[in-house]
Amino acid sequence: MEKKKMSTRYMAVIAMFVAVSYVMVLVSKVIPDVMGFLSYEPKDAVIAIAGFIYGPVACVLTSVLVSFIEMISISQTGPYGFIMNVVSTCAFTVPAACLYKRFHSQKGAVAGLAVGVGVLAVVMVLWNYIITPMYMGLPREQVAAMLTTVFLPFNLIKGGINAGLTMLLYKPVVGALRKARLVEPSKGGAKGKFSPGFTIFAVAVLVTFVLLFLVMIGVL
């Protein structure tokens, strides 16, 4: 009975993360694209929080569900966009969730997110080289010339913004879920307490990468 209750609660929370992630996709439509086709979506921060709570499998599950719903509802890139969304989100969130699960502390969270940003940047350089010419009809040579000048900085900045958001939002989100008895109480003791200094650090990371994004889209 307890296992069934936990499974139901797990599915309910995952469904909640899927819904919130999709709302973030909709909200992101008001954010200007880079080069007319690279979109920043804050959903990765929501999915990273799901991964911090439940582990890397939750990242994959949530990412696939959200990307599929996006593909059949508002996306104009079809299966190519679905693949790129899943790969991009998992490249960032899965390493972060794995490291945070192994080192359940502030340092583990920062290290996991930093690794996630790095993996995201590298993986998306490779996948953009492979996939972008197919769905955009661009010569591969033209895409190759953009790898280090457009795709690499864009994904570093996108990952940095989502890392900052994850650090800022994780504690209040998981606290609210625990109060609602949707998530188990913390077993980490003092290691689970995020200090004011950590919040200041998260804000600094977020502001830094937001400013870089504004520079990239030509606002600053």
Secondary structure, 3 states (H helix, E strand, C coil): CHHHHHHHHHHHHHHHHHHHHHHHHHHHCCCCCECCCECCCCHHHHHHHHHHHHCHHHHHHHHHHHHHHHHHHCCCCHHHHHHHHHHHHHHHHHHHHHHHHHCCCHHHHHHHHHHHHHHHHHHHHHHHHHHHHHHHCCCHHHHHHHHHHHHHHHHHHHHHHHHHHHHHHHHHHHHHHHHCCCCCCCCCHHHHCCCHHHHHHHHHHHHHHHHHHHHHCCCC
